[in-house]
Amino acid sequence: MKIYDLSHQLNNHSPVYPGIQPPEFIPAAQIETHGYRETHFRFHSHLGTHIDAPAHMIANGKTLDQLPVAHFCGETIIIKTGNPIDIEVFSGLEDKIATSEFVLFNTGWSKFWGSPSYFGNFPVLMPEALNFLLRFNLKGIGFDHISADSMDSKDYPNHYAILGKNMIIIENLVFPDGFAENSGEFNCFPLPYENADGSPVRAVLKCKRA
């Protein structure tokens, strides 16, 4: 079995959505002084590789702690695509999507992580492609960039459509160089805090091969 970590490392330099306060990871105790190490965290709930709960955008949507833990794992299809993400990328994949619980998009955008280009014209789902995916009984849809909607969006149609179907959105995934997998078991377990609108996750893909 091959296991991939699809998560960005978190630190004081982790990119955040424009207008959001940067994270802080501060030593709270050190071995030399206290005899042990601890770190004080201060960050918003959508830092790094993270998931959006339906409650992130939907007034009466479920928070992450209201969803069963099984909602954060399951079989996935990984689709390599360019910009934009249009309906043609699903050609011949309908049966595979129907038996999957997650759809993840590998657009190559994670290579810009940490640079201003990361907030540029990243690939997003076009309306026809989005409506196609909404036909399936998915747990979530994931992207290797910062948002399911473009940076200049004012009404966030993709967020509202996906979260409105009680799906989660996974953002800021990272696919390793040379990544060629197209399926596997995906896990993205959130922190178990109350009324969770989102949470950083350790996104992991397990593939059933040597």
C-alpha positions as CSV (number, residue, x, y, z in Angstrom):
1,M,0.0,0.0,0.0
2,K,1.3,3.5,-0.9
3,I,0.3,6.4,1.4
4,Y,0.5,10.0,0.2
5,D,0.4,13.1,2.4
6,L,-1.6,15.7,0.5
7,S,-1.3,18.4,3.2
8,H,0.8,21.6,3.3
9,Q,3.0,22.1,6.4
10,L,1.7,24.7,8.8
11,N,3.9,27.5,10.1
12,N,4.1,31.2,10.6
13,H,4.5,31.7,6.9
14,S,1.5,29.7,5.7
15,P,-0.5,31.7,3.1
16,V,-3.9,32.8,4.2
17,Y,-6.9,34.2,2.2
18,P,-6.4,38.0,1.7
19,G,-7.6,39.9,4.7
20,I,-7.2,37.1,7.2
21,Q,-4.8,37.5,10.1
22,P,-1.6,35.4,9.6
23,P,-1.2,32.3,11.8
24,E,1.1,32.3,14.9
25,F,3.0,29.3,16.1
26,I,4.8,30.4,19.3
27,P,6.9,28.4,21.7
28,A,4.9,28.2,25.0
29,A,7.5,26.1,26.9
30,Q,11.0,24.9,26.2
31,I,13.0,22.0,27.6
32,E,15.8,24.3,28.7
33,T,13.5,26.4,30.8
34,H,10.5,24.2,31.6
35,G,11.7,20.7,31.1
36,Y,9.2,20.1,28.3
37,R,8.1,21.6,24.9
38,E,4.7,23.1,24.1
39,T,3.5,25.4,21.3
40,H,0.9,28.1,21.4
41,F,-1.3,28.1,18.2
42,R,-3.3,31.1,17.0
43,F,-4.9,30.7,13.6
44,H,-8.3,30.8,11.8
45,S,-10.3,27.7,11.1
46,H,-9.5,27.6,7.4
47,L,-5.7,27.6,7.5
48,G,-3.6,25.5,5.2
49,T,-5.0,22.3,3.8
50,H,-8.5,22.4,5.3
51,I,-12.2,21.6,4.9
52,D,-15.2,23.9,4.7
53,A,-18.3,22.7,6.6
54,P,-21.7,23.4,5.1
55,A,-22.2,25.9,7.9
56,H,-19.3,27.9,6.5
57,M,-21.7,29.5,4.0
58,I,-25.1,27.9,4.6
59,A,-27.1,29.6,7.4
60,N,-28.6,26.3,8.7
61,G,-25.9,24.1,7.3
62,K,-24.2,21.5,9.4
63,T,-21.0,22.1,11.3
64,L,-18.2,19.6,11.1
65,D,-18.9,18.3,14.5
66,Q,-22.5,17.6,13.4
67,L,-21.4,15.4,10.6
68,P,-20.5,11.7,11.3
69,V,-16.8,10.9,11.3
70,A,-17.4,8.6,8.3
71,H,-18.1,11.8,6.3
72,F,-14.4,12.5,6.2
73,C,-13.1,9.4,4.6
74,G,-14.0,7.2,1.6
75,E,-13.1,6.2,-1.9
76,T,-12.0,9.0,-4.2
77,I,-11.3,9.7,-7.8
78,I,-8.5,12.1,-8.6
79,I,-8.9,14.0,-11.9
80,K,-5.9,15.8,-13.4
81,T,-7.0,18.9,-15.2
82,G,-6.1,22.3,-16.4
83,N,-7.8,25.7,-16.4
84,P,-10.7,26.0,-16.3
85,I,-12.3,22.8,-15.0
86,D,-15.0,22.1,-17.6
87,I,-17.3,19.3,-18.2
88,E,-15.0,17.6,-20.7
89,V,-12.7,16.4,-17.9
90,F,-15.4,14.0,-16.8
91,S,-15.6,12.2,-20.2
92,G,-15.6,8.5,-19.6
93,L,-15.5,8.9,-15.8
94,E,-19.2,8.9,-14.9
95,D,-19.3,5.3,-13.7
96,K,-16.1,5.9,-11.6
97,I,-17.5,9.0,-10.0
98,A,-20.8,7.2,-9.3
99,T,-18.9,4.7,-7.1
100,S,-16.7,7.3,-5.4
101,E,-17.3,9.4,-2.3
102,F,-14.9,12.2,-3.1
103,V,-13.7,13.9,-6.3
104,L,-10.3,15.6,-6.0
105,F,-8.8,17.9,-8.7
106,N,-5.1,17.8,-9.4
107,T,-4.5,21.0,-11.3
108,G,-0.8,21.5,-10.5
109,W,-1.6,24.8,-8.8
110,S,-0.1,23.8,-5.4
111,K,3.4,24.5,-7.0
112,F,2.6,28.2,-6.4
113,W,2.1,27.8,-2.6
114,G,3.9,30.5,-0.8
115,S,4.1,32.9,-3.8
116,P,1.8,35.8,-4.9
117,S,0.9,33.7,-7.9
118,Y,-1.0,31.3,-5.6
119,F,-3.8,33.9,-5.4
120,G,-4.0,34.3,-9.2
121,N,-6.3,32.8,-11.9
122,F,-6.4,29.2,-10.5
123,P,-8.8,26.6,-12.1
124,V,-12.4,26.6,-10.8
125,L,-15.4,24.5,-11.8
126,M,-17.4,25.9,-14.6
127,P,-21.2,25.9,-14.1
128,E,-21.8,22.9,-16.4
129,A,-19.1,20.9,-14.7
130,L,-20.4,21.8,-11.3
131,N,-24.0,20.9,-12.1
132,F,-22.7,17.5,-13.4
133,L,-20.9,16.7,-10.1
134,L,-24.0,17.8,-8.1
135,R,-25.9,14.8,-9.6
136,F,-23.8,12.4,-7.6
137,N,-24.0,11.4,-3.9
138,L,-20.6,12.7,-2.9
139,K,-19.2,13.5,0.5
140,G,-16.9,16.2,-0.7
141,I,-15.0,17.9,-3.5
142,G,-11.3,18.9,-3.2
143,F,-9.0,21.3,-4.9
144,D,-5.2,22.0,-4.8
145,H,-5.7,25.8,-4.5
146,I,-7.2,28.2,-2.0
147,S,-10.9,28.4,-3.0
148,A,-13.7,26.6,-4.8
149,D,-14.5,30.0,-6.3
150,S,-12.3,32.5,-8.1
151,M,-10.6,35.3,-6.1
152,D,-12.8,37.9,-7.7
153,S,-16.0,36.2,-6.9
154,K,-18.6,38.2,-5.0
155,D,-21.4,35.6,-4.6
156,Y,-19.4,32.3,-4.3
157,P,-21.7,30.2,-6.5
158,N,-19.5,27.0,-6.2
159,H,-19.3,27.2,-2.4
160,Y,-23.1,27.7,-2.0
161,A,-23.9,24.9,-4.5
162,I,-21.5,22.3,-3.0
163,L,-22.1,23.1,0.6
164,G,-25.8,23.4,0.0
165,K,-25.8,19.7,-0.9
166,N,-24.3,18.9,2.5
167,M,-20.9,18.1,1.0
168,I,-17.6,19.4,2.4
169,I,-15.1,21.3,0.4
170,I,-11.4,20.5,0.7
171,E,-9.0,23.3,-0.2
172,N,-5.2,23.8,-0.4
173,L,-4.5,20.1,-1.2
174,V,-1.0,19.4,-2.4
175,F,-0.1,16.7,-4.9
176,P,3.6,15.6,-4.9
177,D,5.8,16.0,-8.0
178,G,5.3,13.2,-10.4
179,F,2.0,12.2,-8.8
180,A,0.1,9.8,-11.1
181,E,-2.6,8.2,-8.9
182,N,-6.2,8.5,-10.1
183,S,-8.0,6.7,-7.2
184,G,-7.6,5.6,-3.6
185,E,-9.0,5.9,-0.1
186,F,-9.1,9.6,1.0
187,N,-9.0,10.8,4.6
188,C,-9.4,14.4,5.9
189,F,-10.3,14.3,9.6
190,P,-11.0,17.7,11.2
191,L,-10.2,18.9,14.7
192,P,-13.1,18.0,16.9
193,Y,-14.0,21.5,18.1
194,E,-17.6,22.7,18.8
195,N,-19.6,24.5,16.1
196,A,-16.8,23.9,13.6
197,D,-17.3,25.9,10.4
198,G,-14.0,24.6,9.0
199,S,-10.8,23.0,10.2
200,P,-7.2,22.3,9.1
201,V,-6.8,18.6,8.3
202,R,-4.1,16.1,7.6
203,A,-5.2,15.0,4.1
204,V,-4.0,11.5,3.4
205,L,-4.5,9.2,0.3
206,K,-4.0,5.4,0.6
207,C,-3.6,3.6,-2.7
208,K,-3.9,-0.2,-2.9
209,R,-0.7,-1.1,-4.6
210,A,2.9,-1.9,-3.7
